[in-house]
Amino acid sequence: MLSAFAQAFRTPDLRRKLLFTLGIMALFRLGAFIPAPGVSYANVQQCAAASDQSILDMVNLFSGGGLLQLSIFALGIMPYITASIIIQLLRVAIPRFEELHKEGQAGTAKLTQYTRYLTIGLGLLQSVTVVTLAVSGQLYPGCPVSPIPDESPFNLFLVVLAMTAGTGLIMWLGELITERGVGNGMSLLIFTSIVASFPTQMISIAGGANGFRNTVIMLAVILLITLAVVFVEQSQRRIPVQYAKRMVGRRLYGGSTTYIPLKINQSGVIPVIFASSILQLPVLAAQFAPQASWSLWLQQHFLVTQSWWYMLTYALLIIFFAFFYTSITFNPEEVADNMKKYGGFIPGIRAGRPTAEYLGYVMTRLTWPGSFYLAVVALIPVVVIAAMGVSQSMQFGGTTIMIMVGVGLQTVKEIDSQLQQRHYEGFLQ
């Protein structure tokens, strides 16, 4: 693997792509520490040290720590992820979007344009929310100073404008990596944000009581989860497909045998992100009436991630969204129609509707263990942290490890494929 990595840097074209990708990732990290215009960096540091923002830990994680710094990249990549998910969900509700999806490259370009517009809109909405929370004191509870000293309308408008522009810049940087670098740009930016927070989390665990023991346990848990994620993400159920021979003009086509690779975890890490986002809503709603009985119950059972109510609800939401997102991303009827169009069939299964029913049946059986795998991996670090008695937030969990390992595997595969094109030994050999 090390020799393949060295060979990748010896190849001029691939070296240029790798260095370009690393440069964009470094620029993204730099933007997370540049405060927005009108924000006092000294006041922000004082507020961050004096208050507890556990409610926003997950959002702050995906922004690379920029949210609680009120930086120009405060919103991170989350507006684009949310916009992409919304556009995918709207394909079910809006027939026009489904038609664009089926039109190929031109339709995909149109959907991408809609995603960009929605990203800017969500960035504007979220930046207004963040600035409002900062001015009202809810972003930094108990902070004696204001992170935005000048609260004039024009200055607040500049802060909102800078954060919204930062969202658009992050989206552009991610697309640049996808086009001119290596790997998926948005995934690599999320990977960068998560990796940047890991040293801080490990130092926090090592600095507490029984620091050495807890650090060793956490490293062992991370290693085991990494092995499980690699094993499951690489696993496939291969459905054999045969293509009948057919004459086109004077040529004979078909007669080949291939397979449809169905992953156990077809939905990826999206269900975990969905469930984490939804579980933030009750706690945020509780802040509007902190002394009400329902608010106190929510704070008691959902503010603490080690609560049994939180973990049970979290697991059920992950299982639900795993089935929901798989039903959107995998359409058995569309796969069956494409197979029938090109003369393909599954041995023992008639083409058309029986094939679609069979694929749906197999996908449902695969989604059950895939959804339980997601729930277990997401909850194991939380249970271990609770057993060790370490006060840590949900951001140090299976979600982050799954994203890191998944993005790492995807990037290594792309580098490997480019090395194979140049007849070099790849990473995975």
N, C-alpha and C positions, 0 to 999 in steps of 0.2 A: 504493500500500500504506500509506503514512504517513497519507494522508487517511482511508483505511478504519479505520486504528487509532485516529485521533482521533475518528472517528464512533462507534466502539465505546464510547469513554469518554463520549461525549455522550448515549448511550442509557442512561437510568437503570437499567433492569433488567440490561442487559449490563455496565454499569460496576460495579454491585453484585456481580455474579458474579465479575468480574475481580479486584476488590479483595479479595473474600473468598478467592479462590484464592491471590493473592499473600500475604495474611496467614497462611494455613495453611502455605504454603511457608516463610515467615520463621520461624514457630513451630517448624517441623520442624528448620530449621537451628540455632535457638537451643538446642533440646534436645540436639543433638549435642555441645554444649560444657558441659553441666551434668553434673558427675560424680555417679555413683551414691553413695548414703549409705555412708560408711565408706571411700571411696576418697580417697587423698591426691592432690590435683591437682598439687602440687609434685613428688611422687615420680613420678607418671605422666609429667610433662613431662621429667624427668630420664631416665627409662627410655626414653622414645621417642627422645630424642636420642642415647642411648648404645648402642642395639641396632639390629639389622637384622631387620625383620619382613616380608621379601619374600614369605614363604609366605602371609601373610594379606592381601596387598595387594588382591587382588580383592574379598575379603569386606569389607575396610575401605573400599574405594571405594563399594560399594553402601550402606554405613552413613553415608556422608558424612564419614568420618574419625572417627566416634563410637566404633568398636570399640577402636582403640588409645588412645582417651581414657578408656575404661571409663565412658562416660557412660550416662545413663538410656536413650538411644536407641542403645546400643552395637550392637544386632543389626540395626538399620535395617529395611528392608523385606524382607530375604531370607527370614525365616520365612514371611511371607504368600505370597511368590512360590513358595517350595518347596511350601507346602501347596496352592496352586492347581494347580500342576503335578501333584502326587500325586493330587489328586481327579480331574483330567482323565485321568490314566493309569488310575486305578481303574475308570473307565467301561468299559474294555475287559475288565477282570478280574471286575468285579462287575455282574451284570445289573441289579440294583436301581438302581444309579447311572445306568445307561443309560436305564432306565424313567423315573427322575426328570427326566433331561435332556429327554426327549420330552414330559413333561407340561406344558411351558410355564412360565408365571411361577411357579406354585406349586412345581413341581419345582425350578426354578432357585433359589428362595428357600431350599428345604431344602438343596440342595447348598452354597449360600453359608453356611448355618449350620454345616454340617459343616466347611467350609473355615476358619471362624473358630475352631472348637474345636481343629482340628488346628494352626492357627497358634499358639494359646496353648501347646499341648503342645510343639511344636517350639521355641517361644521359651524355655520352661522348660528343655528339654534343652540348647539351645545356650548359655543363660546359665550353666548349671551347668558346661558345658565351658569357657567363657571364664574363669570365676572359678577353676576348677581349674588351667588353664594359667597364669593370673596368679599364683596362690599358689605353684605349683611352679617358677616362673621360666622356663617355656617360652614364655610370651607375649612376654617381653622378655629374650631371651638376653643374658647378660653384664651385666645391670643390677645395680648394687651395693645397691640399696634395694628394698623391697617396695612395690608400688603400693597394697596393702591392708595398712596397718600392723597393725591389729587383726584377727588371723586366728581369732578365737573363732567357734564355730559360729553363734551368734546374729547376729554381724555379717556373716558370709558369707551367711547366710540373707537378710538385708536387701538385700545387693547383688544376689543372685539374684532376689529379689522385685521390686526396682526395675527391673531389666532386663526381666523378664517383663512387668511392667505397662507399661513403655515400648513393648514390642512391641504390646500390645493398644491403646495410645493411638495409635501410628502407623497401625495398621489402621483405627481409627475416624476419624482425620484424613483418610486416603485416601478412605474412603467418604463423608465429608462433602464433599470436593471433587467427587466424582462426582455426588452428589445436588444440591448447592447451588451448585457452582462451574462452571468451564469445563474440559472435557477429562476424561480418565481419571485419577482421583486417584492410584492406585498408580504409574502411569507417570510422572506429574508429580513425585512424590516421588523416584523413581529419577533422573529428569532433574535435579532439584535437587541430589542428592548428587554426580552426575557433574560438573555444571557448577562446583560449589564446589571441586573438586580441580584443574580445568584451570589456573587462574593459578599455583598452586604448581608444577605440572609444567613449565609454560613458563618460569617463573623458574629452575627447576633446570637446564633445558637451556641457557638464555641465560647462566647463571653459570658454565658449564663451559668447556672449551677450545673454541676456534672457536665461541663462543656465538652471534655474529651470523649466521654461515653456517648453523649447525644450526637456529637459530630460523626463518630464512627457509625452509629445506628442510621443516621440520615444518609450517609454516603452509601451504606449497604442497601437501604431502601431505594435510593435513586438508581443504583446499579441493577437491582432486581426489576424495577419498573422499566428501565431501559431495555433489558433483555426481553421482557414480556411484550413491550410495544414493538420492538423489532420483529419478534416472532409472529405476532398477530398481524401487523401491517404487511408483512411479506406473504402471509398465508392466502391461498386462493382456493376456491371451488371451481374447477375447470369443467364446463359443460361442453361435451364433444359436439362438433358441428361438421356435417358432410355436405359438400356441394356437388350436385349432379352434373354430369357432363352435358354440354349444350353446344350446338353449332351456331356460330355467328359468322355469316358469310361462308367462307371456305375454311375457317379455322375452328378447332375444337377447344372449348374452354371448360373449366371446372374439373370435377373429379378429385378435388383435393380434400383433405381433412384438417380441420383446425379446432379451436375451442374458444369459448367465451369465458374470460377470467372474472369470476365474481368474488370480490373481497369480503371477508368476514365483517370488517368494519367499513361499510360502503360510505358512511356519512362523515368519516374523518373525525376531527375534533370539534366540528360545528355544534353538535348537541351539547357539549360541555360548556362552550361559550354562551350558547342560548340560555342554558339553565343558570349559569353564573350571573348573567345580566338580569334575568327575571327575578332572581333572589335578592338583587340589590334594591328592587322597587319597593317592597314592603318596608324596609328599613328607612329608605329615603322618605316614604310617605309618613312614617312615624315621627319624622323631625318637625312636621307642621303642627303636631299636637302632642308634644312630648310627655304631658302629664295625664293624658287620657288613658282609660283602662286598656283599650285595645292597643294603644301605642306602647304601653309598658309591657304587654304580653309579647308583642312583636320584637321589642328590643331584648327581652329576656330569652326568647327562643330562636331568633333569626340573626341577631347581631353577633352572637358567638357561634363560630363555625363548628365548634365541637359539640353543639347541642344535638340531641337525638332528633328533634323536630327538623332541624336544618338539614342533617345528613339524610334523613328519610325523604324529605321533600326534594332534596337535590338529586338523589338517586332516581326517584320516580320521574322527575322532569327530564333527566338525561335519557332514560329509557323511552319516554314519550317522543322526545325530539329526534332520537335515533330512527324510530319508525317513520316519523313525519318527514324528516329530511331525505331519507332513503326513498320514500314514495315519490318525492319530487325529482330527485336526481336520476333515478333509474325507472324508466318506463318500459315494462315488459312488452306492451303492444307495439311500441315503436321498434324495439329490437326484433320482435317476431316479424313485423312487416318488412324490415330491411332484409332479414334472412330470406323471406319468401320471394322478395323482389329479385334477389340474385341466385335463386335456386338452392338455398341452403336449408337444411333440416336437421333436427336432433334425432339420432337413431331411436326408433321406437315411439316417437312422438309425431303426430301429424302436424303439418305446417299450418300457420294461421292462428286461430284462437286457441286450440289446444297447446300450442307452443308458448303463447303468452301466459296461459294459466299455469303451465309447468314452471316457467321462469319466475312468475310471481310467487308460487309455492316455495320454490327453492330459496328465493331471496328472503321470504319471511322467516324460513327456518334458520337462515344465516344471520339475520338481523337480531334474533333473540340472544344468541351468545355474544354477538358483537356489542349489543347495548349493555349487557351485564358486564362485559369486559370494560367498557368505558366507565360505568358507574364504580366498579371496584377500583380501577386504577386512579380515578379522581378522588376517591375517599380514603385510600390507604394512607397517604401522607398525613391527612387530617387526623385519622385515628392514632397513628404513631406519635404525632406531635402531642395529642391530648394525653396519651399514655406516658410520655416523657415529662409532662408538666411544663412544656415550653410554651410561652405566650407568643404564638406566631399567627399571622393572618392567613387567609385562604390563598393568597398569591403564591405561597410556597407549597404547591400541591402537584397532584398528578397532571393537571391541565398543562402547567408550564413544561413538565417533562415530556408529555406527549407531543406538544407543539415543537419543542426543540428536537426531539428524535425524529419526528416526521419530516420536518423541514430539512434536517441534516441528511436523511436518507434520500429525499427527493433531489437535493443538490448534488450529492455524491453520484447518484444514478445519471444525472445529466452530464457531469464531468466525465463519468465513465463512458457514456455513449459517444461523446466527442473524441475521447481517446481511442475508442474502438474504430471510429471513422478514419483515424490516421494510422491504424494498424499498430497501436501501442497497447501494452498490457494495461487493463483497467483496474480500478480500485477493488472491484468485487471478485476478482479472480485470485 
